[in-house]
Amino acid sequence: MGTIVISGTVVLVVFGFGNHVWWLAAVAVLFLYVQYGRDSSSSSSASSSSASGSSSGGGSTPSSYRAYRDRRDKQAKWERRYQRERPLESRRQARENGK
């Protein structure tokens, strides 16, 4: 789907050298694809992955408490790693959050 949208946008841009309305159409196609095309494909893949029992990081509500715990533990692991690898940056962020 993405390659069709990209190739269609390129064609509209090429037409746009003669008439600038085609450029507006290309922008509209890209906007609609970003708003609706990618969301529908990512939500369908997210629903299929949650149906199989694996949780992928997104911002969706976990299907079970175990999925929530796994996601929370993974996030805590990444935060600890970030603090360990970037101590000055993590201290600065802690100061800013404390205000």
Secondary structure, DSSP 8 states (H G I E B T S, - for coil): -HHHHHHHHHHHHHHTTT-THHHHHHHHHHHHIIIIIHHHHHHHHHHHHHHTT---SSSS--SSHHHHHHHHHHHHHHHHHHHHH-HHHHHHHHHHHH-
